[in-house]
């Protein structure tokens, strides 16, 4: 897997290095960190961007979660344990005793049941962008205050990872019963920090929850999350005004920070489950024509562009719809013979021109909708230049995060610079967004394709790893050939932290490990 190897010389140096004496975590202090952009919603179940979860995660608990110290192991959070029936159709969770909501009420199995029913079957006005992940559920039962039973209609190879999604924030059943839209208006969970204040476009403040169920946590008195543009974040870290940004930096920005701060700043590097690509609105002409979509992906020189992009952004790897280097990624001829992945870019662009002429749009022009955060803008400029070389003109519409998310969700675009950053490598999680529009709210291209639905369902049922891999490869190839969304580049993650920030672990997903519970500040 990318980012998991180390050279012999480097390993020897690590083994020879003196081991620093472990320091006990210190209590107190306020962590100030930056988030690129404001949040577009207060509701975890409706959210899909880091600019939501980096504000919300400290306030909420989960049923189960990925272990930050041993990813991808799944460990209890509000659950203290669970069992799975021999036939794989029943998941029974035992809930911890004494978990408190921030209003003082006690969390019970009823709250877990109400939360997952809301995700599974959202009612009127409720948005649940991951409802399709739970379509296999047949019932959720709470036979007593500390037991929740989930029953599914068929074995699901990725079910436990779906229960551990960081987006499954647990809500109060009483609050949901009074107002199903309560989470869109009020931040109130059982997490390590109580919500204090939000000033839109400026900052978000939380304070320690003294009744948090994990003994001794959190260490911090509180946190302050600053909404900032990418350039402002680099300047603020360089000047010491903020202590962290948990998404990642391009190589040039990391080098600048190191020059400015020296030993006062550290870096946590690793692989990243972050894919940046472009999506078509398949309901709008001429993008309802596969020839047009295929022409625009053929024009993009991914192999030639990866090097330059990696020097100015954190975009680095060429791949399909599963992370390069992961077990079910496309590789070799299975990738290279797909539209947009040929290494003969001259021939690919000639074919692109032919397809546009055949489709009746030889001088195509359209609006490319983009998001004003890194690395969206550099990727957008790269794409516009690639398309220019086949005679296509794209107007660059640049929106702030909230506007981009709203436009993406509404379908009010022609072509969109898009992204996906999920919480693990499981194909059911990674490929769920590509289900037909009537099955998944995450489908921004708004198409109906029953072959996609069938292959997705079959891979989910395949408990044999080799059989599942075969189906996942076939599904990826079909999607890339249909070009509803076209792969761009996968990322490398490099997070900068003030040297005082301790206790945080860099994981492949920047959606994980964001509750701040174990972070502490070195005196």
C-alpha positions as CSV (number, residue, x, y, z in Angstrom):
1,X,0.0,0.0,0.0
2,X,1.2,3.5,-0.8
3,X,3.0,5.2,2.0
4,X,3.5,2.1,4.1
5,X,7.1,1.2,3.1
6,X,10.4,2.4,4.5
7,X,13.9,2.0,3.1
8,X,16.6,-0.1,4.9
9,X,18.7,3.0,5.6
10,X,15.8,4.9,7.0
11,X,14.7,1.9,9.1
12,X,18.2,1.6,10.5
13,X,18.3,5.2,11.4
14,X,15.0,4.9,13.3
15,X,16.2,1.8,15.2
16,X,19.4,3.6,16.1
17,X,17.7,6.8,17.3
18,X,17.3,7.3,21.0
19,X,13.8,6.7,22.4
20,X,12.4,9.8,24.0
21,X,10.9,9.3,27.5
22,X,7.1,9.2,27.2
23,X,5.5,12.3,28.6
24,X,2.1,12.1,30.4
25,X,-0.6,14.0,28.7
26,X,-1.2,17.5,30.2
27,X,-4.7,18.8,30.9
28,X,-5.9,22.2,30.0
29,X,-5.6,24.7,27.2
30,X,-7.5,25.6,24.1
31,X,-6.6,24.1,20.7
32,X,-7.0,26.6,17.9
33,X,-7.1,25.1,14.5
34,X,-8.3,26.1,11.0
35,X,-10.9,24.7,8.7
36,X,-11.0,25.6,5.0
37,X,-14.4,27.2,4.7
38,X,-17.5,27.3,6.7
39,X,-19.8,24.4,7.4
40,X,-22.8,23.9,5.0
41,X,-24.9,22.0,7.6
42,X,-25.1,21.2,11.3
43,X,-26.5,17.7,10.5
44,X,-23.9,15.0,10.3
45,X,-26.3,12.7,8.4
46,X,-26.6,15.3,5.6
47,X,-23.0,16.2,5.5
48,X,-20.2,14.9,3.2
49,X,-17.3,17.4,3.5
50,X,-14.4,17.7,5.9
51,X,-15.6,21.3,6.3
52,X,-18.6,19.9,8.1
53,X,-17.0,17.1,10.2
54,X,-14.0,19.1,11.4
55,X,-16.4,21.4,13.2
56,X,-19.0,18.7,14.2
57,X,-17.0,15.6,15.2
58,X,-15.9,16.9,18.7
59,X,-19.5,17.2,19.8
60,X,-20.7,13.7,18.9
61,X,-20.1,10.0,19.7
62,X,-20.5,7.0,17.4
63,X,-21.8,3.5,18.0
64,X,-18.4,2.1,16.9
65,X,-15.4,3.7,15.3
66,X,-12.1,3.1,13.6
67,X,-9.2,2.7,16.0
68,X,-6.9,5.7,15.5
69,X,-4.0,3.7,16.9
70,X,-4.6,0.6,14.7
71,X,-6.5,1.5,11.5
72,X,-8.5,-0.2,10.0
73,X,-9.4,-2.1,13.2
74,X,-12.9,-1.2,14.5
75,X,-13.4,-0.6,18.2
76,X,-16.4,0.3,20.4
77,X,-17.4,3.9,21.2
78,X,-20.8,4.2,22.7
79,X,-21.2,0.4,22.2
80,X,-19.1,-1.5,24.7
81,X,-19.2,-4.7,22.6
82,X,-21.1,-6.5,19.8
83,X,-21.8,-9.9,18.3
84,X,-22.6,-11.1,14.8
85,X,-24.8,-14.1,14.3
86,X,-23.4,-17.2,12.5
87,X,-25.5,-16.5,9.4
88,X,-24.2,-12.8,9.3
89,X,-27.7,-11.4,9.4
90,X,-28.0,-10.1,12.9
91,X,-25.7,-7.5,14.6
92,X,-26.3,-7.1,18.4
93,X,-24.7,-4.1,20.1
94,X,-24.4,-3.7,23.9
95,X,-24.5,0.0,24.9
96,X,-22.4,1.5,27.6
97,X,-24.1,2.4,30.9
98,X,-24.1,6.1,31.9
99,X,-23.4,7.8,28.6
100,X,-24.8,11.4,28.9
101,X,-26.0,13.9,26.3
102,X,-24.9,17.5,26.7
103,X,-28.3,18.4,28.1
104,X,-27.8,15.9,30.9
105,X,-30.1,13.2,29.6
106,X,-28.9,9.6,29.4
107,X,-28.2,7.9,26.1
108,X,-30.0,4.5,25.7
109,X,-30.6,2.0,23.0
110,X,-33.6,4.0,22.0
111,X,-31.4,6.9,20.9
112,X,-29.2,4.6,18.9
113,X,-32.3,3.1,17.2
114,X,-33.8,6.5,16.4
115,X,-30.5,7.7,15.0
116,X,-30.0,4.8,12.6
117,X,-33.6,4.8,11.6
118,X,-33.1,8.4,10.6
119,X,-30.1,7.5,8.5
120,X,-31.8,4.4,7.0
121,X,-35.2,5.9,6.3
122,X,-35.1,9.7,6.5
123,X,-38.5,11.3,6.9
124,X,-39.9,14.4,5.1
125,X,-37.3,17.1,4.9
126,X,-34.5,15.0,6.4
127,X,-31.4,14.5,4.2
128,X,-29.4,11.3,4.6
129,X,-26.7,11.1,2.0
130,X,-25.6,7.6,3.1
131,X,-29.1,6.0,3.3
132,X,-28.1,3.5,0.6
133,X,-25.4,2.0,2.8
134,X,-28.1,0.7,5.1
135,X,-30.7,-0.4,2.5
136,X,-30.0,-4.1,3.6
137,X,-31.6,-3.4,7.0
138,X,-34.9,-5.1,7.7
139,X,-35.3,-3.9,11.3
140,X,-33.7,-2.1,14.2
141,X,-34.8,-3.2,17.6
142,X,-34.1,-2.0,21.1
143,X,-35.3,-4.8,23.4
144,X,-33.9,-3.0,26.5
145,X,-32.1,0.2,27.4
146,X,-28.7,-1.2,26.6
147,X,-29.2,-3.5,23.6
148,X,-29.7,-2.6,20.0
149,X,-30.3,-5.3,17.4
150,X,-29.8,-4.7,13.6
151,X,-31.2,-7.3,11.2
152,X,-30.2,-7.4,7.6
153,X,-31.7,-9.3,4.6
154,X,-28.5,-10.7,3.3
155,X,-24.8,-11.0,4.4
156,X,-22.9,-7.8,3.8
157,X,-19.1,-7.9,3.5
158,X,-18.8,-4.3,4.6
159,X,-21.5,-3.9,7.2
160,X,-19.3,-3.3,10.2
161,X,-17.4,-0.6,8.5
162,X,-20.7,1.1,7.7
163,X,-21.7,1.0,11.4
164,X,-18.3,2.7,12.2
165,X,-18.8,5.6,9.8
166,X,-17.8,8.9,11.4
167,X,-20.9,10.5,9.9
168,X,-23.2,8.4,12.1
169,X,-23.4,11.0,14.8
170,X,-25.8,9.8,17.6
171,X,-28.7,12.0,18.3
172,X,-31.3,12.2,21.1
173,X,-34.5,10.2,20.3
174,X,-36.5,12.6,22.3
175,X,-35.2,15.6,20.4
176,X,-35.8,13.8,17.1
177,X,-39.4,12.9,18.1
178,X,-40.1,16.5,18.9
179,X,-38.5,17.8,15.7
180,X,-36.9,15.5,13.1
181,X,-34.9,18.5,11.9
182,X,-33.5,19.3,15.3
183,X,-29.9,18.3,14.2
184,X,-30.0,20.9,11.4
185,X,-30.6,23.7,14.0
186,X,-28.8,22.6,17.2
187,X,-25.5,20.9,18.0
188,X,-26.1,18.5,20.9
189,X,-24.5,15.1,21.3
190,X,-22.6,13.0,23.7
191,X,-19.1,13.8,22.5
192,X,-16.1,15.2,24.4
193,X,-16.9,18.8,23.8
194,X,-20.1,20.9,24.3
195,X,-21.0,23.4,21.6
196,X,-20.6,27.0,22.7
197,X,-20.8,29.4,19.7
198,X,-20.7,29.6,16.0
199,X,-20.2,32.8,14.0
200,X,-20.8,31.9,10.4
201,X,-17.7,32.5,8.3
202,X,-15.6,33.3,11.3
203,X,-15.2,30.7,14.1
204,X,-16.7,27.8,16.1
205,X,-16.1,27.2,19.8
206,X,-16.5,24.1,22.0
207,X,-15.7,23.5,25.6
208,X,-14.9,20.3,27.6
209,X,-17.8,18.1,28.5
210,X,-17.1,17.2,32.1
211,X,-19.5,14.2,32.0
212,X,-17.9,12.6,28.9
213,X,-18.1,8.8,29.2
214,X,-14.4,8.1,28.5
215,X,-12.6,8.5,31.8
216,X,-10.1,11.4,32.0
217,X,-10.9,12.7,28.5
218,X,-10.8,15.1,26.9
219,X,-7.5,16.7,28.0
220,X,-8.3,20.1,26.4
221,X,-10.4,22.8,28.1
222,X,-11.8,23.6,24.7
223,X,-11.2,24.3,21.1
224,X,-11.6,27.2,18.6
225,X,-12.0,26.3,14.9
226,X,-11.3,29.2,12.6
227,X,-12.9,29.3,9.2
228,X,-10.1,30.3,6.7
229,X,-9.1,30.3,3.1
230,X,-6.2,28.1,2.2
231,X,-3.6,30.9,1.9
232,X,-4.7,32.4,5.2
233,X,-4.2,29.0,6.9
234,X,-0.6,28.8,5.7
235,X,0.1,32.4,6.9
236,X,-1.6,31.7,10.3
237,X,0.4,28.5,10.9
238,X,3.6,30.2,9.8
239,X,2.9,33.1,12.2
240,X,1.8,30.8,15.1
241,X,-1.8,32.2,15.2
242,X,-3.2,28.7,14.9
243,X,-1.8,25.3,16.0
244,X,-3.2,22.9,13.4
245,X,-5.1,22.2,10.2
246,X,-6.2,18.6,9.9
247,X,-6.6,18.3,6.1
248,X,-3.2,18.5,4.6
249,X,-0.7,20.7,2.8
250,X,1.0,20.8,-0.6
251,X,4.8,20.3,-0.7
252,X,5.6,24.0,-1.3
253,X,3.4,25.1,1.7
254,X,4.9,22.5,4.0
255,X,8.4,23.6,3.0
256,X,7.4,27.2,3.7
257,X,6.0,26.3,7.1
258,X,9.2,24.4,8.0
259,X,11.3,27.4,7.0
260,X,9.2,29.8,9.0
261,X,8.8,27.7,12.2
262,X,11.7,25.3,12.3
263,X,11.4,22.9,15.3
264,X,8.3,24.7,16.4
265,X,6.3,22.8,13.8
266,X,6.0,19.1,13.0
267,X,4.5,17.1,10.1
268,X,2.5,13.9,10.1
269,X,2.7,12.3,6.7
270,X,0.8,9.4,5.2
271,X,-1.4,8.0,2.5
272,X,-4.8,9.6,1.9
273,X,-8.2,8.4,0.9
274,X,-8.9,11.5,-1.0
275,X,-9.8,11.4,-4.7
276,X,-10.3,14.6,-6.8
277,X,-12.0,14.2,-10.2
278,X,-14.7,15.8,-12.4
279,X,-18.4,14.9,-12.7
280,X,-20.9,15.5,-15.4
281,X,-24.5,16.3,-15.0
282,X,-25.9,13.5,-17.2
283,X,-29.3,15.1,-17.2
284,X,-28.1,18.2,-19.2
285,X,-27.2,18.3,-22.9
286,X,-24.7,17.6,-24.3
287,X,-23.4,15.7,-21.3
288,X,-26.2,13.2,-21.6
289,X,-24.2,12.0,-24.6
290,X,-21.5,9.5,-23.7
291,X,-19.4,10.6,-26.7
292,X,-19.1,14.1,-25.2
293,X,-18.2,12.8,-21.7
294,X,-15.7,10.3,-23.2
295,X,-14.1,13.0,-25.3
296,X,-13.5,15.2,-22.2
297,X,-11.9,12.4,-20.3
298,X,-9.7,11.3,-23.2
299,X,-8.3,14.8,-23.5
300,X,-6.8,14.7,-20.0
301,X,-3.2,13.6,-19.7
302,X,-3.2,12.1,-16.2
303,X,0.2,10.4,-16.5
304,X,1.9,13.6,-17.7
305,X,0.1,15.7,-15.2
306,X,0.7,13.8,-12.0
307,X,4.3,15.0,-11.6
308,X,3.6,18.7,-12.0
309,X,0.4,18.5,-9.9
310,X,2.3,16.8,-7.0
311,X,4.8,19.7,-6.9
312,X,2.1,22.3,-6.4
313,X,-0.7,20.4,-4.6
314,X,-1.1,17.2,-2.6
315,X,-2.5,15.4,-5.7
316,X,0.0,12.7,-6.6
317,X,-1.3,9.4,-7.8
318,X,-3.1,8.2,-11.0
319,X,-5.8,5.5,-10.4
320,X,-9.3,4.4,-10.9
321,X,-12.2,4.6,-8.4
322,X,-10.4,2.7,-5.6
323,X,-7.3,4.1,-3.9
324,X,-4.1,3.2,-5.8
325,X,-2.3,0.5,-3.9
326,X,-5.4,-0.8,-2.2
327,X,-6.3,-4.4,-2.6
328,X,-9.1,-3.8,-5.1
329,X,-7.6,-1.0,-7.1
330,X,-7.3,-1.1,-10.9
331,X,-3.8,-1.7,-12.1
332,X,-1.9,-2.6,-15.3
333,X,-4.0,-3.2,-18.4
334,X,-7.2,-3.2,-16.4
335,X,-6.6,0.5,-15.9
336,X,-4.5,1.6,-18.9
337,X,-7.0,0.5,-21.6
338,X,-9.8,2.6,-20.2
339,X,-10.7,6.0,-21.6
340,X,-8.4,8.7,-20.2
341,X,-5.6,6.3,-19.1
342,X,-3.8,5.7,-22.3
343,X,-0.2,6.8,-22.3
344,X,-0.5,7.9,-25.9
345,X,-2.1,11.3,-25.3
346,X,-1.8,12.4,-28.9
347,X,-3.9,9.6,-30.2
348,X,-6.4,10.0,-27.3
349,X,-6.9,13.7,-28.1
350,X,-7.5,12.9,-31.8
351,X,-10.1,10.4,-30.8
352,X,-11.6,13.1,-28.5
353,X,-11.9,15.6,-31.3
354,X,-13.5,12.9,-33.5
355,X,-16.1,12.1,-30.8
356,X,-17.0,15.8,-30.3
357,X,-17.5,16.3,-34.1
358,X,-19.6,13.1,-34.3
359,X,-21.7,14.4,-31.4
360,X,-22.3,17.7,-33.2
361,X,-20.3,19.9,-30.7
362,X,-16.9,20.3,-32.2
363,X,-16.4,23.7,-30.5
364,X,-17.9,22.8,-27.2
365,X,-18.0,25.4,-24.5
366,X,-19.5,25.0,-21.0
367,X,-19.1,26.2,-17.4
368,X,-16.8,24.3,-15.0
369,X,-18.1,24.7,-11.5
370,X,-15.3,24.6,-8.8
371,X,-14.7,25.1,-5.1
372,X,-12.4,27.7,-3.7
373,X,-10.2,25.4,-1.6
374,X,-6.9,23.6,-2.3
375,X,-6.4,21.6,-4.5
376,X,-9.7,22.3,-6.4
377,X,-8.5,25.4,-8.2
378,X,-5.2,24.1,-9.5
379,X,-7.0,20.9,-10.7
380,X,-9.6,23.1,-12.4
381,X,-7.0,25.2,-14.2
382,X,-5.2,22.0,-15.3
383,X,-8.5,20.5,-16.7
384,X,-9.3,23.7,-18.6
385,X,-5.9,23.7,-20.2
386,X,-6.2,20.0,-21.1
387,X,-9.6,20.7,-22.8
388,X,-8.3,23.7,-24.6
389,X,-6.0,21.4,-26.5
390,X,-8.9,19.7,-28.2
391,X,-10.7,23.1,-28.9
392,X,-13.0,23.1,-25.9
393,X,-13.6,26.2,-23.9
394,X,-14.5,26.1,-20.2
395,X,-15.6,29.0,-18.1
396,X,-14.2,28.6,-14.5
397,X,-17.0,29.3,-11.9
398,X,-15.4,29.4,-8.5
399,X,-17.7,29.0,-5.5
400,X,-17.1,29.0,-1.7
401,X,-17.6,25.7,0.0
402,X,-21.2,26.2,1.1
403,X,-22.2,27.4,-2.4
404,X,-20.3,24.5,-4.1
405,X,-21.9,21.9,-1.9
406,X,-25.4,23.4,-2.5
407,X,-24.8,23.5,-6.3
408,X,-23.4,20.0,-6.3
409,X,-26.4,18.7,-4.4
410,X,-29.0,20.6,-6.5
411,X,-27.6,19.5,-9.9
412,X,-27.3,23.1,-11.0
413,X,-24.1,22.6,-12.9
414,X,-22.8,21.2,-16.2
415,X,-19.4,19.9,-15.2
416,X,-18.1,19.9,-11.7
417,X,-14.6,19.6,-10.1
418,X,-15.6,17.0,-7.6
419,X,-14.0,15.1,-4.7
420,X,-14.6,12.0,-2.6
421,X,-13.0,11.5,0.8
422,X,-14.4,8.5,2.6
423,X,-13.5,6.9,5.9
424,X,-12.1,3.6,4.7
425,X,-11.2,1.4,1.6
426,X,-14.2,-0.9,1.7
427,X,-15.8,-0.9,-1.9
428,X,-19.3,-0.6,-0.5
429,X,-18.2,2.8,1.0
430,X,-16.0,3.9,-1.9
431,X,-18.5,3.0,-4.7
432,X,-21.8,3.8,-3.0
433,X,-21.9,7.3,-4.6
434,X,-22.1,5.7,-8.0
435,X,-25.4,3.9,-7.5
436,X,-28.3,5.1,-9.6
437,X,-29.8,8.5,-8.6
438,X,-33.0,6.9,-7.4
439,X,-30.9,4.7,-5.0
440,X,-28.3,7.1,-3.7
441,X,-28.5,10.8,-2.9
442,X,-24.7,10.9,-3.3
443,X,-25.0,10.4,-7.1
444,X,-24.2,14.0,-8.3
445,X,-24.3,13.0,-12.0
446,X,-28.0,12.0,-11.6
447,X,-28.0,9.0,-13.9
448,X,-29.9,5.7,-13.8
449,X,-27.7,2.7,-14.6
450,X,-29.0,-0.7,-13.4
451,X,-25.8,-2.5,-14.3
452,X,-24.0,-0.3,-11.7
453,X,-26.7,-1.3,-9.2
454,X,-26.4,-5.0,-9.9
455,X,-22.6,-5.1,-9.8
456,X,-22.6,-3.1,-6.5
457,X,-25.1,-5.4,-4.9
458,X,-23.2,-8.5,-6.0
459,X,-19.9,-7.3,-4.7
460,X,-21.6,-6.5,-1.3
461,X,-22.9,-10.1,-1.1
462,X,-19.5,-11.6,-2.0
463,X,-17.9,-12.9,1.2
464,X,-15.1,-14.5,-0.8
465,X,-12.4,-11.9,-1.2
466,X,-11.3,-13.0,-4.7
467,X,-14.8,-13.0,-6.0
468,X,-15.5,-9.6,-4.5
469,X,-12.4,-8.2,-6.1
470,X,-13.4,-9.5,-9.5
471,X,-16.8,-7.8,-9.2
472,X,-15.3,-4.5,-7.9
473,X,-12.8,-4.4,-10.8
474,X,-15.7,-5.0,-13.3
475,X,-17.8,-2.2,-11.6
476,X,-15.0,0.3,-11.8
477,X,-14.3,-0.5,-15.4
478,X,-18.0,0.0,-16.4
479,X,-18.2,3.3,-14.5
480,X,-15.0,4.7,-16.1
481,X,-16.2,3.6,-19.6
482,X,-19.6,5.3,-19.0
483,X,-17.8,8.5,-17.8
484,X,-20.5,9.7,-15.4
485,X,-17.5,10.9,-13.3
486,X,-14.0,10.9,-14.6
487,X,-11.1,10.0,-12.3
488,X,-8.5,12.7,-11.7
489,X,-5.8,12.3,-9.1
490,X,-5.4,10.6,-5.7
491,X,-3.7,12.4,-2.8
492,X,-0.8,12.2,-0.3
493,X,-1.5,13.6,3.2
494,X,0.9,15.9,5.0
495,X,-0.6,17.5,8.1
496,X,1.3,20.4,9.9
497,X,0.9,20.7,13.7
498,X,2.4,23.1,16.1
499,X,5.0,21.2,18.2
500,X,2.9,21.7,21.3
501,X,0.1,19.6,19.8
502,X,0.4,16.1,21.0
503,X,-1.7,12.9,20.9
504,X,-3.1,13.1,17.4
505,X,-2.6,10.3,14.9
506,X,-2.6,10.8,11.1
507,X,-4.9,8.3,9.4
508,X,-5.6,7.7,5.6
509,X,-9.0,9.5,6.0
510,X,-9.2,13.1,7.2
511,X,-12.8,12.2,8.3
512,X,-11.5,10.0,11.1
513,X,-10.0,10.8,14.5
514,X,-11.4,14.3,14.6
515,X,-13.2,14.3,17.9
516,X,-10.1,15.9,19.5
517,X,-10.6,13.8,22.7
518,X,-7.0,12.6,23.0
519,X,-5.2,15.7,21.9
520,X,-3.2,17.6,24.5
521,X,-1.0,20.7,24.5
522,X,2.6,20.4,25.7
523,X,3.3,23.1,28.3
